[in-house]
């Protein structure tokens, strides 16, 4: 593990270290929920999480690493909440739209947090590739499960379609965060994209 990567829960050997990482992410999400991207300052996160600033930097080398990791945790929670439950809808289109709609509504219900997480994702460079990859894999997993419930032998095309849907969804979310589109626009854009990709 190099100093340019965040420490994941799997990298941490002790329960105390995993708890410290959880407190850091909890503090990050709380600050972002209240004040968006600008409110997430490393010193403020360290103080709220009750860790030394140097410890925070050992776990997360930058604010972008921290926020993209927080986005990953939000997706982990969303995926865990849906795991094992049937996804409403008779067609892949209906099921994918249900998953995207539920996720989008959850994010739009916390506009400051969504702005912070989305901006971090947009600003991420190559040093954040592990965190970006983790977020992408979670999104792909949620979408492929909606596209093909119970299917374990996904094809490369299934995964590629899910990745494109995820990319389109992120672009639509960026439009909403930056005030260029409404929440209704996001739903319409996703409906068109999903319908075209899954027909």
C-alpha positions as CSV (number, residue, x, y, z in Angstrom):
1,X,0.0,0.0,0.0
2,X,1.6,3.3,-1.1
3,X,1.0,6.6,0.5
4,X,-1.1,7.7,-2.5
5,X,-3.8,5.1,-1.7
6,X,-6.5,5.2,1.0
7,X,-6.6,2.4,3.5
8,X,-9.6,0.2,3.0
9,X,-11.3,-1.8,5.8
10,X,-9.6,-4.9,4.4
11,X,-6.2,-3.2,4.8
12,X,-6.7,-2.7,8.5
13,X,-5.7,-5.4,10.9
14,X,-7.5,-4.5,14.1
15,X,-11.0,-3.6,15.1
16,X,-9.7,-0.3,16.6
17,X,-8.3,0.7,13.2
18,X,-11.5,-0.2,11.4
19,X,-13.5,1.8,13.9
20,X,-11.2,4.7,13.4
21,X,-11.7,4.5,9.6
22,X,-15.5,4.4,10.2
23,X,-15.4,7.4,12.5
24,X,-13.4,9.3,9.8
25,X,-15.9,8.5,7.1
26,X,-18.9,9.3,9.5
27,X,-17.3,12.7,10.2
28,X,-16.7,13.3,6.5
29,X,-20.4,12.5,5.6
30,X,-21.7,14.7,8.5
31,X,-19.6,17.7,7.5
32,X,-20.5,17.3,3.8
33,X,-24.2,16.9,4.6
34,X,-24.1,20.2,6.5
35,X,-22.0,22.3,4.2
36,X,-21.0,20.4,1.0
37,X,-17.6,20.1,-0.6
38,X,-16.1,23.2,1.0
39,X,-17.1,22.2,4.5
40,X,-15.0,19.0,4.3
41,X,-11.6,20.3,5.5
42,X,-9.0,17.7,6.7
43,X,-8.5,19.4,10.1
44,X,-12.3,19.6,10.7
45,X,-12.7,15.9,9.8
46,X,-9.8,14.9,12.1
47,X,-11.3,17.0,15.0
48,X,-14.8,15.6,14.5
49,X,-13.5,12.0,14.2
50,X,-11.3,12.5,17.2
51,X,-8.1,11.4,15.4
52,X,-4.8,13.2,14.9
53,X,-4.4,15.0,11.6
54,X,-1.4,12.8,10.7
55,X,-3.5,9.7,11.3
56,X,-6.2,11.0,9.0
57,X,-3.6,11.5,6.2
58,X,-2.3,8.0,6.8
59,X,-5.8,6.6,6.2
60,X,-6.8,9.1,3.4
61,X,-4.0,11.0,1.6
62,X,-6.3,13.8,0.4
63,X,-9.8,15.3,0.6
64,X,-10.6,13.7,-2.7
65,X,-9.6,10.3,-1.5
66,X,-11.7,10.8,1.5
67,X,-14.8,11.9,-0.3
68,X,-14.6,9.3,-3.0
69,X,-14.2,6.6,-0.3
70,X,-17.3,8.1,1.5
71,X,-19.2,7.8,-1.8
72,X,-18.1,4.1,-2.0
73,X,-19.4,3.6,1.5
74,X,-22.7,5.1,0.6
75,X,-23.0,2.7,-2.4
76,X,-22.0,-0.2,-0.1
77,X,-24.8,0.6,2.2
78,X,-27.3,0.9,-0.7
79,X,-26.2,-2.4,-2.2
80,X,-26.3,-4.1,1.2
81,X,-29.9,-2.8,1.8
82,X,-31.0,-4.2,-1.5
83,X,-29.2,-7.5,-1.4
84,X,-31.4,-10.6,-1.2
85,X,-34.6,-8.5,-1.9
86,X,-36.5,-8.8,-5.2
87,X,-36.2,-5.7,-7.4
88,X,-39.7,-4.5,-8.5
89,X,-40.3,-4.6,-12.3
90,X,-41.1,-7.1,-15.0
91,X,-38.4,-6.0,-17.4
92,X,-34.7,-5.1,-17.1
93,X,-35.6,-1.5,-18.0
94,X,-38.2,-1.3,-15.2
95,X,-35.8,-2.9,-12.6
96,X,-32.8,-0.7,-13.6
97,X,-35.0,2.4,-13.5
98,X,-36.2,1.4,-10.0
99,X,-32.7,1.0,-8.7
100,X,-31.5,4.3,-10.3
101,X,-34.6,6.1,-9.1
102,X,-34.2,4.9,-5.5
103,X,-30.5,5.8,-5.5
104,X,-31.1,9.2,-7.2
105,X,-33.8,10.2,-4.7
106,X,-31.6,9.2,-1.8
107,X,-28.8,11.4,-3.1
108,X,-31.1,14.3,-4.0
109,X,-32.5,14.2,-0.5
110,X,-29.1,15.3,0.8
111,X,-28.1,18.0,-1.8
112,X,-25.0,19.2,0.1
113,X,-23.7,15.7,0.5
114,X,-24.4,14.8,-3.1
115,X,-22.6,18.0,-4.3
116,X,-19.5,17.1,-2.2
117,X,-19.4,13.5,-3.3
118,X,-20.1,14.3,-7.0
119,X,-17.5,17.0,-7.1
120,X,-14.9,14.8,-5.6
121,X,-15.6,12.1,-8.1
122,X,-15.3,14.6,-10.9
123,X,-12.0,16.1,-9.6
124,X,-10.4,12.7,-8.9
125,X,-7.1,12.0,-10.8
126,X,-5.1,8.8,-11.3
127,X,-4.0,8.7,-7.7
128,X,-7.6,7.9,-6.7
129,X,-8.1,5.1,-9.2
130,X,-8.5,2.4,-6.6
131,X,-11.3,4.3,-4.9
132,X,-12.9,5.2,-8.3
133,X,-12.7,1.5,-9.3
134,X,-14.4,0.4,-6.1
135,X,-17.3,2.9,-6.7
136,X,-17.6,1.8,-10.3
137,X,-17.7,-1.9,-9.3
138,X,-20.4,-1.3,-6.7
139,X,-22.5,0.6,-9.3
140,X,-22.0,-2.1,-11.9
141,X,-23.0,-4.8,-9.4
142,X,-26.2,-3.0,-8.5
143,X,-27.1,-2.5,-12.1
144,X,-26.3,-6.0,-13.4
145,X,-28.3,-7.4,-10.5
146,X,-31.3,-5.3,-11.7
147,X,-30.7,-6.3,-15.3
148,X,-30.3,-10.0,-14.7
149,X,-31.6,-11.0,-11.3
150,X,-30.0,-14.2,-10.0
151,X,-27.7,-14.5,-13.0
152,X,-24.1,-15.3,-12.0
153,X,-22.5,-15.8,-15.4
154,X,-22.7,-12.2,-16.6
155,X,-21.3,-11.6,-20.1
156,X,-18.8,-8.9,-21.0
157,X,-21.7,-7.1,-22.8
158,X,-23.9,-7.2,-19.6
159,X,-21.0,-5.5,-17.6
160,X,-20.3,-3.0,-20.4
161,X,-23.9,-2.0,-20.6
162,X,-24.1,-1.5,-16.8
163,X,-20.9,0.6,-17.0
164,X,-22.4,2.9,-19.7
165,X,-25.6,3.3,-17.7
166,X,-23.5,4.2,-14.6
167,X,-21.6,6.8,-16.6
168,X,-24.7,8.3,-18.1
169,X,-26.3,8.4,-14.6
170,X,-23.2,10.2,-13.2
171,X,-23.3,12.7,-16.0
172,X,-27.0,13.4,-15.3
173,X,-26.3,13.7,-11.6
174,X,-23.5,16.3,-12.3
175,X,-26.0,18.3,-14.4
176,X,-28.4,18.3,-11.4
177,X,-25.6,19.2,-8.9
178,X,-24.5,22.1,-11.0
179,X,-28.0,23.4,-11.5
180,X,-28.1,22.8,-15.3
181,X,-30.9,20.2,-15.0
182,X,-33.8,19.4,-12.7
183,X,-34.5,16.1,-10.9
184,X,-37.2,15.4,-13.5
185,X,-34.6,15.9,-16.3
186,X,-32.4,13.3,-14.6
187,X,-35.2,10.8,-14.6
188,X,-36.0,11.5,-18.3
189,X,-32.4,11.3,-19.4
190,X,-31.9,8.0,-17.6
191,X,-35.2,6.6,-18.9
192,X,-34.1,7.3,-22.5
193,X,-30.6,5.9,-22.0
194,X,-31.7,2.7,-20.2
195,X,-34.5,2.1,-22.8
196,X,-32.0,2.4,-25.6
197,X,-29.3,0.3,-24.0
198,X,-31.6,-2.5,-22.8
199,X,-33.9,-2.9,-25.8
